[in-house]
Amino acid sequence: MSSPSPPPTKANLLKMIRHSRMELEDVIAPISNTQLETIADPAGWTLKVHLAHLAVWENGVAALLRRESRYQAMGIGELVLHHGDFDTVNEVIRAQMEGLSAAEVRRMSTQAHTAILSGLASWSDEELMHPYNEFQPEKVAEGDTRPVFGLVAGNTFGHYAEHLEMMRE
């Protein structure tokens, strides 16, 4: 029998984010910049690209929390609006991040994480349960009534877990 999920409160969300972020940092910290740039998964994504990918999606959530366009903040606005295919989006992000150094990606990751925590500071539990489409101007958000809480969770600790599994392999 699995343990029940914590209730969707900002305090629990922050706890989950902090815990999973520490896990991510524990994996990344001992890895050299050279290793970040050279160790790759079977799909060809280096550890650096995995970390950059997470940061780009976190930047999108940070923009959402500021009530700005998340896709514009990610640098993929037009692509998402016209295609809506996240495999294509992720491939564009991968290609954009390849040219960055590991040191730049580490900074980007830290800044994106800090931006999410700062953005969450002003949100209440109630606001986090409002639908995503209330806060996004893009057509892609029309009709998307998922709570903001879920998008934050999915693009922080949920996303970390997904990539940590690949990064550990």
Residue pairs with C-beta under 8 A, 6 or more apart in sequence:
6 12
6 15
6 16
8 125
8 128
8 129
8 147
8 149
9 125
10 120
10 123
10 124
10 125
10 128
13 120
13 128
13 149
13 152
13 153
14 117
14 120
16 153
16 156
16 157
17 116
17 117
17 152
17 156
17 157
19 157
20 156
20 157
20 160
20 161
21 113
21 156
21 157
21 160
23 160
23 164
24 54
24 160
24 164
27 164
27 167
27 168
28 36
28 47
28 51
28 106
28 109
28 167
31 39
31 47
33 101
33 102
33 103
33 106
34 102
35 47
36 46
36 47
36 48
36 51
36 102
36 105
36 106
37 46
37 47
37 48
37 101
37 102
38 46
39 46
39 47
40 46
40 47
41 50
41 166
41 167
41 169
45 53
45 94
45 166
47 167
48 97
48 100
48 102
48 105
49 94
49 97
49 98
50 163
50 166
50 167
51 105
51 106
51 109
52 93
52 97
52 100
52 105
52 108
52 109
53 90
53 93
53 94
53 97
53 163
54 109
54 112
54 159
54 160
54 163
55 105
55 108
55 109
55 111
55 112
55 113
56 74
56 75
56 93
56 96
56 97
56 112
57 74
57 155
57 159
58 109
58 112
58 113
58 115
58 116
58 155
58 156
58 159
59 73
59 74
59 112
59 115
60 70
60 71
60 73
60 74
60 155
61 70
61 116
61 119
61 151
61 152
61 155
61 156
62 73
62 112
62 115
62 116
62 118
62 119
63 69
63 70
63 72
63 73
63 74
64 70
64 119
64 132
64 135
64 136
64 148
64 151
64 152
65 116
65 119
65 120
65 122
65 123
65 148
65 152
66 119
67 135
69 77
69 136
69 137
69 138
70 136
71 77
71 79
71 80
71 81
71 138
71 140
74 93
75 96
76 89
76 92
76 93
77 138
79 88
79 89
79 92
80 89
80 138
80 140
81 138
81 139
81 140
83 89
84 140
97 105
100 108
116 152
116 156
120 152
123 148
127 148
128 147
128 148
128 149
128 152
129 147
129 148
129 149
130 147
130 148
131 144
131 145
131 146
131 147
131 148
132 141
132 144
132 145
132 146
132 147
132 148
132 151
133 141
133 142
133 143
133 144
133 145
135 141
135 148
136 144
